[in-house]
Amino acid sequence: MEASTTKNIEIASKKKEAYFTATQAQLVRGRFFKNKSAKIAGSVLIFLIFLGLFSDFLSPYNPTIAGRDKQYENGAPQIPKFWDENGFSFRPFLYTQTKFRSAETNFRWVYKEDREKRRYVHFFVKSWEYRVFDFSINLPGEALDFKVPGFKMNRHLFGMDKGGIHLFGTDKAGKDIFGRTLAAIYISLAVGTLGVFISFILSLIIGGISGYYGGWIDGVLQMFTDAVRTVPPIPLFMCLAAFAPLEWSSELRFFFISCLLGLINWPTLARRVRTHLLAERSQEYVLAAQLCGASSSHIIGRHLLPSFTSYIIVDLVISFPYMLLAETALSFIGLGLREPVNSLGVLLQNATAADVLLNYQWYFIPVIFLVVLILSFVFVGDGLRDAADPHKITNK
């Protein structure tokens, strides 16, 4: 009995010692993984990011007009089967379909299955060619162009020898909505990432200078920050969209929207950086660095900013859903990305047609992915914010 009690005391003392000697990152990580909703949301978020990064490999058809299926326009989702009245099959299959116009549907095209003719799904098939890790930005002037060529591939996770397989159906042009949705997740995340990165850099520079130096510099920068915050975003976007040339390429419009989102969303994070620096600049370790002759940029970058890195990461994660919503809203009202670019806002705009709600409900499938993506970022951001709260960690 005494040995068991002594062992429990030793275990408790080791846990207590590990808690008080843990770094800030270890404390945040441990508290985050105890939040079940944040863990589930994080797993979903990682899965969606995986779908976006490998969208070309997972999509059996090109999500642009080049991969359209002329024989299956406005087609309903096709769900592979393993058995029917003709028996069981280890390989998933679909049925051959015939296309005709029906008086019952006001002479719209209708597709009828021939249940006697199966079409089997094949895996790791060769299809349209794409590039992996390919990235390019074509800005005005050759000196500003940026390109990462990547490498070519033509393997895809699944496909069909004859006919098509459209898990989420097709749109009015015959483009595969499954492939468009995965490509849209990638584009929307890329826009949000670039916007958050630009906002992050501006926040560190302006908030860092304002909080470290204070005085009249702080006053001027805060007036500039307040001026940016008071600018209404939608009228600003409308004005800039009116002056944006129609002949801009998809890459240039993508870069323009990303920069625009970053340039108007930095004030909130800049204010938080300023607040932390105002509280930390009077600490003894800052004074010691100044007495050693360290420059202001060295003190800010090597001593002050690392002291609240976890809070900056939390703010960045929380700002992601706002970036995604802003891009979606702009594309939805026609001020952001446009066809043929696949983004969640563009797909949402396609679902606003009058007959979609009555006849083509599968157009709303990308909306489900948008809602899940936004909620995942929100729950992960809330979990990180609670985990980084020093009062909650102390009161554990």
N, C-alpha and C positions, 0 to 999 in steps of 0.2 A: 504493500500500500504506500509506504513511504517512498519507495523507488519510483512508483508511478507518479506520485505527486512531484517529486524532484524533477522527473523527466518533463512533466507538463510545464513546470516553472522555467526550465531551461529553454523549452520551445517558445514559450511566451516571451522570454527575455531576448531570444534571437530575433523573433518577429519585431519586437519593439526596437531593437538595435538596427535592424534592416530598414525599418520605417524612418528612423531619425537620421540615418546615414544615406538614405536614398537621394538621388538627384531629383531636380524638379521634373525632368522628363519621365523618370521612373514613376514618380507619384501620379503624374497626369495619366500615364499609360495604365497603371494599375486601377485607378478610379474609373477610367473610361470603360475598361473591359468588364467592370461590374455593372454597368448600365446596359440592361438587356435590349431595350429599344434602340440604343445607339449601336450596339453590336449587330443587331439584325439589319438596321439601316446601312451600316458600313458594309456588310456582306452584299446587300442588294446594290449598293453604289459601286462596289468593286466589280460586280457582275455586269452592270450596265456599261461601265468604262471598258471592260473587256469586250463587250459586244461592239462598242464603237471603234476600238482600236483595230479589231480584226473583222470589221464589217465586210471588207471585200472577200475575205476567205469564207465567211459564213453565208454570203449572198450567192445564190446560184446564177443570178443574172445581173447584168450591168444596171445600176439604179438610174442611169440617164436614159435619154430617148434611144440610145443605141441598143439597149437591151429590151425594148418594148416587145410585147407579144401581141401581134396584130389579130391573132385568132382568139384572144381572150381579153377583150377590152371591157372594163367595168365588171370584171369577173369576181365571183364570191370567193372567200378563202377556201383553200383545198387542204383538208386534213387527211394525212396518210392513215391507212387502216392496216390491221394485221389479220382480220378475219371478216368473213361475210357468209352469206348462205351457201357459197361454193366451197367453203373450207378455210382452214388456217394457213397463214404464211409467215415464215420467220422474217422475210424481207417486207418492209412496208410498201404499200402499193396504192395507186389511184385508179380511177376508171377513165376510159376514153370518153370524150364528150363531143356531142354534136351541137352545132350552133344554128338557131333559127329564130324568126320573129314570131311573136305571139300576140293575138288580138286581146288576150286577157291582160297583158301588160302594156297596152297602148302601142303595140308593135315595136317594143324595145327588144333587143337581142336577149334571148334566153338560151341557157346551156342545159342540155339533158345528158345524164350519165348512161352509158352502155355498160351495165353491170356484168356483162359476159366477157368484156375485154379489159384486162388489167394492164396497168403500166407500173413497173417496179422502180422504186427509188434506189439509186446507186450512191455510194459514198466515195469521197476523195476523187471526184471526177475532174476531167479537164474541160474548161469552158473559157469564158472571156479572159483576156489578159489584163493584169493590173500590176501596180508597183507597190512594194512594201517599203514603209518608211520613206515615202516620197513626199517632199514638201517644197513648194515654190511660191514666191511672191513676185509678181511682175508690176513694179511701180513705174511711174513716168521717169524715163531715163535709164539707160542700161547700167549705169553705175549703182543704182539702187536695187537692181534685181537680185533675188536670193533664191537659190535652188539647191535642194538635196536630192540627188537622182534616185536613191534607193536601188532596188533590184526587182526584176520582173518575175512574176509567178502566174500560173494559170490553173492551179489546183484549187478546188472548192470542196467544202465539207460534204455537200450532197447535190444531187441533180437527177435529171431524167435523160434517158436515151432518146425517147420520142415524146413530143409534147412538152408541156411545162408543168412546174409545180410552184404554186403561189400560196404560201402559208397564210398570208394576210390579204390575199386577193390582189386585184390590179385596179388602176385608176382609169380614167376615160381615154388616156393615150396608150393603155396597155402596159404601163410600167409597173414593175413588181413593188408593191407597198412594203413587203418585208425588207427587201434590200434598201429601199428608200428610207425606211425608219431607222435601220442600223446606220446608214450613212448620215442621216440627220442628227443622230445622237453624237456622232463624231464631230460634225461641223459645229453644232451648238456648244459642245464642250470645248472645242478649240477656240471659238469666239470668246467664251467665258474665261478660259485660261489666259488668253492674250490680254483681255481687258483687265482681269485681276492683276496680272503681272505689271501692266502699265500703271494701274492704280497703286500697286504696292510700292513701286519705285518712287513715284511722286510723293506718296505719303511719307516714306522714310526720309526723303530729302527735305521736304517742306516742314513736316512735323519735327524732324530731328534738329534742323537749324532753329526753328521757332522755340522749341523747348530748351535747347542747350544755351542759347545766347540770351534769350529773354529781351527785356527792355523795348526799345523802339523797333528793333527787328521783329520781335514777337508781335508787336502791335500791327505793323504793316502786313505781315504774313497772315495774321488772323483776319484782318479786314479783307484781304484777297480771298481767303478761304470762305468767309461768310458770303462774299459776292458770288463765288462759284456755286455755293449751296442754294442761293436764292434764285438761280436761273432755272426756270421751268423746263424740264427735259423735252416734253413732247413738242411744244412750239419750236424749241431749238432744233430738234430733229427735222421738223417740217421745213424750216428755213434752209438747213444744210442740204436736205434731200432735193429741194427745188434747184439748188445750184450745182448738184452733183451731175456730171455729164452722163447721158444715157449710154454712151459707148464704152463706159468703164467695163473692164473685164470682171469676171466673178471673183478672181483673186484680189483685185484692187478694191472691190466693194467689201469683201470680207475684211481686208485690212483696215479699211476706212471705218467700218462699224465697230470693230474691236478697239481701235484707237479712240473713237468717240465715246464708247462706254467707259473706257479707262480714264479719260480726261474729265468726266463729270462725276465719277464715283469715288474719288480719292479723299474728299474733305473729311468724311467720318473717321477713317482710319488715321488720317494725319492729326486730327484732334486728339485721338487716343495716344498716339505716339508722343505728342507734345505733353500731354498730361503726365505720362510715365517719366519722361525726361525731366520735367519740372520737379517731380518728387525725388528723382534719383541723383540729380546733378550736385546736390549738397552733401552726398554721402562721403565718407572718409576715403573710400577707395578711389573716387574720382579726384579728390584733392591730392592724394598720393601720386596718381598718374600725372596730374598737372605739375607737381613739384619735381617729378622726374623728367620733365621737359617734353611730354607726349603732346602731339598736335591735337587740335580739336576733332579732326576727322578720325584720328586713331582712337580717341577716348569714346566718341560716339559709336564707332563701328565695332571696337573690340571690347568695350566695357559696358556701355549703357544699353545698347540694343540687345545683346545676348542676355541681359538680366530679365527681359520680359519677352523672350522669343516665343514662348508658348502662347501668350496672349495675342501676338501678331498672327500666329498660325490659326488660332481660333477665329480671329476676325476675318482672315482670308477665306476660310471655309464657309463662314456665315455669309460672306458677300457673294459667293458663287450663285446661290439661287436667285439673287436679285439681278445678277448679270444675265442668267439664262432667261428670266422673265422679261427683262428689258429687250433682249434680242428677239425673243418670241413675239413680244408685243409689236416691235418695230416691223418685223417681217410680216406679221399678221395684217397690219394696216397699210402695207405696201411701201414703207419707208426704209426697210432693212434689206436683207438678202432676198433675191428674187429667183424665179425659175431661170435656168435649169439647176440652180444650186439646191441641194437637199438640206434643209434645216427644219427643225421642229415648227418654227413659225410659218414657214412656207407650206408644210404639210397641213398645218392647222387652217391656213387660209383656203386650201383646196377643199376642206370639209365644210365650207360655208355656203356651198351651192344649194339652191332651193330644193333639188330632188335628192340630195344626199341622205337627209334624215329619213326619208320615206323609202328609198330604194337601195341605197348603197351605204349601209351603216358601218361597213368595215373601214370607211375613210377615217373613222374616229379612233382606230387602234393606236396611231401615233400619239393621240392625246393622252391615252393611258400611260404610255411611256414617259411623256412629259411630266405628268402629275407624280408618278413614282419617282422620277429623277429629282424633282424639286423637293418632295417630302424626304427623300433619302438625305439630301444635303442639309435640310433643316434639322432632322433628328441627329445627324452626325455633328453638326455645328452646336446644337444644344448640349449634346453629350460632352463635347470637348470644352465648352464654356463651363459646365458644371465641374468637370474634372480639373480645370485650371484654376478654379476659384480657391484662393489660399485659405479662406475662412472655413470652407467645407472640408478641405484637406486637414486643417489643424484640428477641427472638431471631430475628426474621425475617431 
